[in-house]
Amino acid sequence: MTFVITDNCQSCRFTDCVSVCPVDCFYGDENQLYINPDECIDCGACEPECPVEAIFDESNLPADKIDWLRINAERAPQTKNITQKEPPLSTAEAKKAQLGF
């Protein structure tokens, strides 16, 4: 099992989740973060830290978010390992409001 980052992270990139990860399994591009499923230890520390509820346990992924399991697995190895909290994107607060958080 793994945790999965979904499209709620797009245009946000809040990295609160990264700071609590014990195994540094977060990766990111210029638009969002991804979790490497081969590195995630399924501890769950990241999920409650996300202010836009973009992180789900694989077993709890909503039906319309299932593709994000594959997207995380594909994108994480192709992007930069993020191991420390970074500033969110300039569009993060607007996206957060759009999502109702």
N, C-alpha and C positions, 0 to 999 in steps of 0.2 A: 504494500500500500504506500501511497504517497499523498502529499498535499499538492494542490493545483491552483495556480493563479489564473484568473479569468479576465475577461474584457473590462471588468470594472476598474482594473489597474491602468488601462490605456488612458493616456493623457494625465495621469496622476503621478505614478512612481513614488508614492509615499514609501519610505524604506524603514518604517518602524519595525516591520517584520524581520528585517535583516539583522537588526541589533540583538534579537533574542535567539537567533538560530545557532545551535551548538555545533553544526557541521558545515556551515558556510555553503549551503546548497542553492543560494540565490544567484541569479544571473540577470543581466538586463541589457536592453538596447536603449535607444534614445526615447522610446515611447512607453515602455513598461518593463516589469520584472517577470521572471520565469523561475520555476523550481525544477532542478534537475532530479527526476525521479530515481535515478541510480544512486544519488547521494542522500536524498531525504530519508531520515530515520523514523518518520511518522510520529514525531514527538508531540506535535500540535501546538507548540509554543507560539508559532507565527500567526495562526488563525485569529485569535482575539486581538492582536495588535493592529490589524488592518482597519483603518478608519473608513474604508469604503466597501468592506465585506467582499473583497475580491478573492479571498483564499478559502478553498473548500477541501475537506477530506475527500479523497477520491471516491469513497463509498457514498458520499452525500452530495455529489455533483448534481445539480439540477439537469434535467433531460436536455434543455437547450444549451447547456454548457459542456456537454460530453466531449466535444471536439478539442476543448482546452487541455485535456490530458495529452493528446497527441501533439498539440502545438507546444506545450511546455517541454516535452521530450525532444522535439526537433529543435526548438530555438535555444534552449539552455546551453547545449554544447557549442553553439555558434556565437554566443555573446559573452560579454565580460562578466567575470565573477565579481559580485558585489558583496563585500564583507563588512562594510561599515555604513552607518546611517548617513544618507546624503540629503541635500535639500530636495523637496519635491519639485516637479515641473511647474512652470509658471501658470499652467492651465489647471493645476490640481484642485484648487479651491472651487473653481467654477464647475469642474467635473463632479466634485463631491456634492455640491449644491444640486446639480442636475440629477444626481442619483438619489437625492433626498436625505443626505446625511448631514 
